[in-house]
Amino acid sequence: MSSIDDNPSQKPTERTRRGFLRNAALAGAGAAAVGVGTSVVGATPAFAADTADAADAAKSGRTGTWRPDQTALQFTLAVMPDTQFLYWGSQDSVNRTPQEESFRYIINNSGDGTDNIVFMAHLGDLTQDADPSSFQQVDKAFALLDSHGAAYSVLAGNHDVTGDDSRGDTPYLQTMGPHRFKHAKTFAGADPTGYNTAHIFQAAGRSWLVLALDWRTTDQGFAWANDVIKAHPKMPVILTSHDIVASPYDDNVFPYESGDPEDNAVLSGYGQTVWDKLINDNDQIFLTLNGHYWPPGRTTKKNAAGHDVAMHITNYQNRYFGGGGMIRLYHFDLARNTIDVETINPWILAQDPESRNELAAEHARITGPVDNFSIPIDFEKRFAGFIPVPVRPARPASRELVKGTLAYWRFDGQGAPGTSLSEGQKIHDLSGKGNDLTVVTVPGAASDALTWSADHHPDQPGHASLKFVGGRNPVHGSYLTTGPKAPLNSETFRSGYTIETFVMMPLDWDAGKNGNASILSRRGSAGAAGKHGKNTDPNEPLAQFAITNNGREAQFNHYPMNDTYPTTNWGHGMVELKWWHLAVVNDGRYTKLYVEGAPVVDNPNRLSVGLTSLGLPWLVGGHEYAGAVDVVFHGNVGDIRIVNRPLSMNEFLTAK
């Protein structure tokens, strides 16, 4: 962190470690930040990590192997901010131990199932004084990464250099310049000055570009960075620099998490230049990381494309032992569409907990909301502007008519999106078995109670759906029914069955008005079929595939042939505005419900043979109670397929 203002002409030897004037562009948010001491402590503690392999390495006193998993959907970017107080050679105050311990942690936790660290980015201010003696020690510390082939980037902070990236040769450049990366597989090049570098790492099966820019980049440096991005048009970009955003709070405010922890950073004066000349017009930049300022903070800004750019300060130099080589771990999880962030100190974690002093114990893990948090990010959607998401094409109905298909209804190519279906309109059964559907409209229902829609699940064969606008109190909407003589009506499925459909609920879905409405149900009450016993409601239908009023949970409630009472398969809550694939599979003995191809927890281990039938029609979007339709579905319903045998998941309508 700078202990002066943003004037790049200030010489390193003129900098003191105490006192910091905020950039004048922060409009009155300037304040003083007080540094901390850098006295050395005792011997290097034994390394200890959370994973078994890393722990074994610690016990044996060795550093493990750099082995990131480049295909896993979970990976970690390690970030190390200002370590300057560990390297003050001109004051004979140097201690590599904390930083080297962090480097060991990074190496030993590459490739493991918890962290899978694939890259480390240093944010500048490696030294306090830019002295050659300091960089000699920095060189020795980073040699640990080099000797194990670890992937990393580094950049110059204002305590490492003066002026801008046109300054020429310096101890920083001699030590950490492009020549250092000549054997690095992730090194992608440098600008002519050597102060701006590009790095490409592999993770989650794709390439990610890291730009490490000088603390003061000239127009030529920005031009180079823009050219690098243009040369890699499909790579997400993480921009690192020493100074981009700053905190409007100083360290006189306690706790540091003052204000909104999700929006407590602002562009510095130089940061505005970086935004204008590089970030705003490059949609590939989705995350920026900088040190220099404290306390830590973050904000999100919209770029010219209208997309989010997460902008973070991470810096702990004002904490115990100058931060002690603390690292910020960005755990990317592309399966969960989340980046989980935590801040740890491997040097302290490696010490015996019983031997840690009070300050060390406090700083082993930093867990406040500005240090330990999660960022929701839909990676596909955020990157779609430069990495278009391939759209799975529609598949012809003939491909989905697997052996045993008794009914297949889909809604593409039959009506313009937004237009209504009228009373008596037919939807043909594409299986050829004659189980056509007919529209039934509740008297008084709105004209748009049932409309064609282009919305569909991304893995749905037919790229269309029906939009139901129904409910209860009073009953309203339109639904569909099989004919009185449809073969499906009398089918009992004694040898097993598979029922599949796709569903999406709108934001105005209401538990009272829309809960327990069926996507698909079989007419005929349990009482009329002679059913009785535990959990039996004599007025409910013999089979119903519904969305419950209890958290929008998928439910398949059915009366099998072998029992007088029902078997109920019950899923978990499903969010609105998301398409869900639902499947019920019976193997002739047991019934299982699947949501998005995953079996639910409440699949009873109860013998459940076939489906009881009174020979009455099936309803799509309608639910019967005591012989009358009492509620109509609210939401979109996509393809529906009924097969007279159990299907494996690789035979589902979603199968690739």
N, C-alpha and C positions, 0 to 999 in steps of 0.2 A: 504494500500500500504506500502511496505517496505520502510523505510527511510535509509536503509543501503544496502549493496550488498546482494547476495544470500546466504551468510554464515548462515546456520541454528543454529549455536552454539551461535550467539549473544544473550545476555540476553535482555528481554523486558525492564528492567529498564535502560539499556544502550542506548536505542533508543531515538533519538531526533525526533521531529516532523518536522524538517526542513532538507532538503538535502537528496538526493537520488542518489546513484550511480547505473547506469544501469548494468545489468549482463554483465560481460566481454565477454560472448559468443555472444553478439550482434554485435561484430565485428566493434567497433568504433562508435556505435550508442548511447553510454552512454551520459547522460546529467543530469542536476539538475532539480528537480521538487520542487517547493516551496509550503508548506502547507498553511493553512489559519486558522484563529482564531476560537475558539469554545465557545465564551462567550454566556451566556444564554440570552434568550429574555423573553418577558412577558408571560401572561397566555395562556393556550391552546385555540387555536381558534376553533370555531364551525366547525364541519366536513361538507364538501359540496362535493358532487359527481355529475357526469353528468347524471346519470339515475334517474328516478322518485323515485323508491324505496329507493335508496341510499340518495337522497335529503331529502326524508321524514324522514329517519333515522337521518340525520344530524340536521334537524329542531327540532326533539324531543330530541336531545342530546344523542341518544342511538347508539349502534352498532347493525347492522342488523344480519341476519342469514346466516350462511355458507351453500350454497345450489347450488353447481355447477351442471350444466346439463352435465351428462356424456355421452350422446348420440349425442348431437349436433355436426355437422361437423365443427363448429367454437368454439374455446376455447382459453383461454389465460394462458400463463405461466408468472407469475410475477417474476422478478429477482431484488434482492436488493444487491448492492455491498457495499463495505467498509463503515461501519457506525462508525468507530473507534473514530472520534472526538466528537461524542455525549457521549462517555463513557470514561472519563479520571479521574477515581475515585481518584487516588493518588494525583491529583491536585485539588480535590474538584470541578471538572467541569463535571457535568453530566446533560443531558437534554433528557429525554425519549420522549418528546412531538412529535418531527418530525417523529420518527420511529413509534410511536403508531398511529399517524395519517395515515401513510402509511398502517399500519396493518388494521385500520378501513376501509380504501379504498378497500383493498384486500378482506376483508370479505363482505363488502356491495356490491361489484361489482362481486361477485361470482353468477353464475346462471342467470345474466341478459343478455338480447339479444345483448348488445354491447360488453361487455368484457368476460363474462362467465369465470372468473378466477377460475382455477381448482387446482392450486398449486403455491407455492412460494418457490424460491430457494435463500438462502443467500450465498454470495460468500466469506465470511470470513472477518477477522479483525473486529470482533464485538466490540472490545475494543482497546484503544490506548496503554494500559499499562499491560494488563493481570492481573490486580489487583483484588483480591476477591471483593473489594467494587464495582468495575466496573461491575463484573459479577452478583452481587446482583441486580443491576439495569437492566441489560440485562434480567435477569430472570423475573423481573416484567413486562418488555415490552412484552416478548414472551408469558407471561401468558395470554395476550389478545387473541392471536391466539389459545392457548390451550383451553381456556374456551369456545370458539366458535367452536371447532372441526375443525379448518382450517388445511389444509394439507400443510406441508412445510418441507424443509431440511435446514441444516446448516452445516458449516464446519469450521475448525480452520485455521486462517491466521497467518502470522508470528508475528503479534502484539498480538495474543492470546496465543501463545505457543512458545517454543524453540525446537530445535532439530527436529527429525523426529517422525513418529507415534509410535515409540517404547519408547517414553519418560516416560510413566507411568502416574500417577495421576497428574492432574492440576485443577485449578479453572474452566477452560473451560470444562473439562470432567465432573467435578462434577455438572456443571450447564447445559450443553448442550449435555451431553453424551447420549448413547442409552436409559437409563432409562427414559429420557424425553418423549420418543415416545412409551412407553409401551401401551398406550391406543389409539395410532394413527392407523387408518385403513390403511394408506398408508405406514406404516413402514414395510420394508421387511427384516431387519436384519443389523447386524454390524459385522465387523471383530473382532478378539479377543482383539485388543487394544481399541476398541470403537471409534477410531478416523475416521474410514471409514465406511460410512453407505449407505444403499440402500433403495430406496423408490419407490413404484409403485402407480401411479395414473391412474384413468380411464378417458378417454376422447375420443370423436368421436367413441365410441363403441369399443374401444380397450384399451389394457394396455400399459403404457409407463413407462420405467424404468429410474429413476434418480440416478446416482451415485454421492455421495458427498464425495470427497476424501480430506484427510489431505493435508496441504500445502507442506509437504515433506513425500512422501509415500515410505516405504521400499519395498524390494522384496516380503515380505510376504503380504503386502498390495496390491500390484499389482496382486499377485497370487490369493488373495481373490476376487479382482474385476473381474479378468478373469473368475473365477469359478462362480460368480454371473451371469455374462452375459451368460455363457454356460448353466446355470440352467434355463435361461429364453430365449430360442433361437429364439423366435418369437416376442420379444419386441424391439421396437426402443429405443435407449439409448441416454439420454442427460447426458453428463459428466460435472460435476461442480468441480472446484478446485480453489484455490486462485491464482495460477500461472501456466499459460500454454503459452499464447502468450503475447507479449509486443509490444508497439508501437516504431517504429524507430524514431519517432518525440518526442521531449520533449516540455515542456510548454513554452519554449522560442520562439517556432514557433507559429505565430498567423496568421490566425485563426487555430484552432486545426485540421481542415479538410485538412491538407497539404497532397499533393500526391493524389493517387487514393483512394477515400473513400471506395471502395470495396476491396482494397488490400493494407492496410496500417498497417498490423500487421505481426510479425514474431515470430517463436518459440523462447522462452527464452532457456537458457541452461537447466533448469529443465524441461521445456516444451518439449524439444527434448527427454528427458528420458520418459516422459509420452507418447509421440507419439510412441516411439520405443517399450515400454513395454506393452502398453494397446490399444492405438487408432488404430494404423496402421493395425493390424491384426484382429480387431473386426469391421466388416462391420456394425454392429448394431449401432455403435456410429456415429450419423450424425450431432450432434451439441455439441460444447464445449463452456462453459461459464466461464470466470474468471475475477477477479478484479485485485488488487495489483498495476497494472501499470496505468498510464495515459499518454496522453489523450486516450479516447476510440478509438477503431479501430476494424477492422475485416479482415479476409483473408479466403481463401478456399484452402484446400489441398486435393489431391487425395490419398486415402488409397490403401492398397495392392490389393483390389478388383477393383481398378480403379474408385471408387465412391467418390463423393464430401463429405468432412467433413467441415462444416462451423465452424469457430473458432473466438470467439468474446471476446474482452475486454470491460467491462462496469465498469466505476469507476468515481465518481464525488466528491471524498473527497477533492479535491483541489478547489472546487467551493464554492460559498457562503454558510456559515453555515455548512461547512464540507459535503456538499451535501444535508443536511437536510432530510436524510432518503429517498432520491430520488429512484424511481423504474423504471426499464425498463420493458415494457409490450410486450411480444411476442405473437401476435395474430395469432394463427394457423387457417388457413382456408382451410380445405381439399376439399371443393367444388371448390375453385379457385386455388388450388395448390400453395399457397402463404403463407409466414409468414410475416405479417406486424408488424414492430417494432416501438414503440414510447417510449419516455422518459419523465416522468412527475414527479412533486413534489406535492403529495397530501397535504402535510402540508401547502404549499403556496397556492394551489388551494382552500383550505378550508378557507383561509382568505378573508375578504371583499376586492375585487379588489381595491377599493378606498383607503384602508388603507395600502396596501402593500408598503413597501419601494422600492426604485429603484432597488436594487439588487434582492429582492424577486420577483418583477415583471419580471425581466429578466430571472429568473430561474424557473418560474412556469412550463414552458414546454421548453425542449431543442429540437430544431428543425433542427439542422444542419444535413448534409448527413451522419455523423457517429453516429447520435443519433436517427434519424427518417428515416427509410428506409424500403424497402421490399425485401424479398428473394424469388425468384421463386424456387419452389421445387415440382417436380412431385412425390408425396408421394408414390404412388403405384410403380412407376419405381424405386425410390430410395430404397424402402424397399423390392423389389422383390427378392433380394438375400437371404433373411431370412423369408420373408412372401410371398411366391409365389402367384402371382395373378391368381385366378382360371379362366381358359379359358372356356368361354361358349361354349358348344359343338354345332356342326352343328345340325340343325333340318331337318327332312325329308320334302320334298316338300309337301307331303300329309297333313301335319299339317298346312300349310300356305294357303291351298286352301279353304279360308273362303267362305261363301255363297255369290254368285254374282261375283266370280273371273272370269274375261274374258281372262286374259293373265297373265302368270307368267313365267318370264325368269330368269334363274340363270345359273352359269357358272362353277360349281364344277363337278369334275369327267368326264370331257370331253376332257381335254388336259393337257399335262405336263406344269408346269409353265415355261414361257419363250419361249415356242414354238408358232409359228405363225398360225393364221387362214388364210385360202386361199380363194380366190374368189369363190363364190358359195357355201361355206361351210354352213351347216344348224345348227341352234340352235333351239331345239324344245320348243314349248309352253307347259309347264308342267300342264296347266289348262285343257288340253284335248280339248280346243275349236278350235284348228287348226290355231292359229296365230303364226306359226313358223317364225323364222327370217332367212334371207339369207345374207351372207357377200357380200358387194360390195366394190371393191377397186378402188380408183381414179387412172387413168392411170399415170404411173411413180412413184407411191408411193413406199416407201421402203418396203423391205420384212418383216420387223418387225413393220409395221404400226398398226397391231392389234394382240396382243398376249394374251395367257392365263396367269393369275396371281394368286398367292396364297394370295395376300393381300386382306383384307376384314375388314369391320366395326366389332368391337367386338361383337355387338348384331345382326349381320346379320345372317339369317338362313343358307345360303350357304357360305361356307368358301372359296370363290374364287371370282374373278372379271375378267373383260376384261380391258386390258391396251390399250388405244387409243393413238397413236402418230400422231396427226393431226394438222391442222391449215389452214391458208389462205395466199394468196400472195406469191406463187400460192397455190391454194387449193391442199391439200395433205392428205393422210391417207385412212383408211378403215372405213366403217360404216355398219350398218345392216338395213334391210328393211323387213316389212311384205310382204307377197305375194299379187299379184293384186286382188285376190278374198278372202282375209282373212276377216272373219266376223267382226273383229275389225274396219276395214276401214270405214264401214258405220254406226257404232254405234254413237248415238248422246247423250246418257246419260241424258235424260230429267229428270229422277228421282234422279239424283245425281251420284257422282263418287268419288273414291279415287285412286290417282296415287302415288306410292311410289318408291323411288330408293335410292341408296347409291352412294356417289361420293367422290373421293379424287383427289386433284390437285397437280401436282409435283412442285418442286421449280422453274423449268424453264418455268412455265406457264407465258404467256406474254399477256397483255391486247390487244395489237395490233394484234397479230397473233392468239390468242385463245379466246378473248372476244366475248360474244354473241353467242358462239357455243352451240348447243343444246345437252342435254343428251337424250331427247326424243322430237320428233316433229311430227306433222301431215302434210302431203303434201297437196298442194292446197293453192293457194294464196287468200288473203282477197279480192282482186279486182275481181277475178274469181267467188267468192261467192257473189258478189254484196254488199260487205261491204263498208261503207263510213262514214264520220263524224269525230268527234274529235279523235285525236291520231291514226287515221287509216293510215296504210301504205299498199297500195294495193298490194305490192309485197311480203309482209311477209307471213309466213305460218299461217294457221288457229289456230294452237295451238303449243306452244313451251315452253319447260321446259329447261331453259338455265342458264348459268353462265355469267353474264354481264361483260362488259369491265370496269365497274365502281366499282373497289374494290372487284371483285370476289363475287358478290352478286347473290344469287339464285333468279330466276324470272320465273313466270308462266304467260305468255301472251296468252290470248285466246279470240276467238270471239264466244260469246254465241249465242244461237238460238234466244233469245228475243231482241238482239240489233244489230245495224249495225256497231257498233264500239267496240273496245276491252275492256276487263277488265284485269288489270295488277296487279298481286300480287308480291310484291317486298321485298326481304329479306335484311339481313345485310351482311357485309363482312365476308368471310370465309377464314381462313388461309390455306396455303398449307400443305401438308404432314399430314393432319388430315382427318380422315374419317367423313363424314357428312351424316346423314339420312335426306332425304327431303320427304315431303308428301304434296300433294294438296288434300283438301277435299271439295266437293261441296254437300250441303244438299238438292239440288233441287232449292235453291234460292240464296244462297250466297257461295262464294268461299274463302277458307282460305288456306294459305301456312304455313307449319310448318317446322322449322329447329331444328333437334334434339328434336322433340316433343314439341317445344315451338312455339306458334303463333308469326308471325312477326308483325311489326308495321304497314306496308302498306298492310293491307287486306281490300280492299275497301268495304264500306257498300253500294254495288250496286247490284241490282237484276241481277243474272247471271245464266240463265237457260240453261243447256246442253252445248254441244260443236258442233259447225257447222261442217258439213262434206260434202265433194265433192266425197266421196267414194274412196279416194286415200289412198295409204299405209301410215303407220307410219314408222318413221326412228329412230333408236337408234344410237346416236353419229353423226348424220348428220343434217345439217340445210339447208333448201331450201330458196332461194330468187329469185323472178322473174322466178320461174319454174325450177331453176337449183341449185344443191348443191353448196353453196359458201364457206362453212367452215366445217371442221370435228373436232370433240371434241378432247381435249388433256387432258388426265388424266385417272383415273380408274373409272369404273362403276360397281357396284355390282348388287345384285338382283333387278329386276323391277317387280312390281305387279300392275295390273289395275283391279279395282273392280267397279261394276256398282251401288254402293250404298255408302253413307257416312259411314266411319268407325270411331269409337271412338279411342282415343289414346291407350287404352288398347287392341285394336285389331290390332295395327300397327305391322309391321314385327319385330320391336324392343321389343315388349311386353315380359315381363318376365312371 
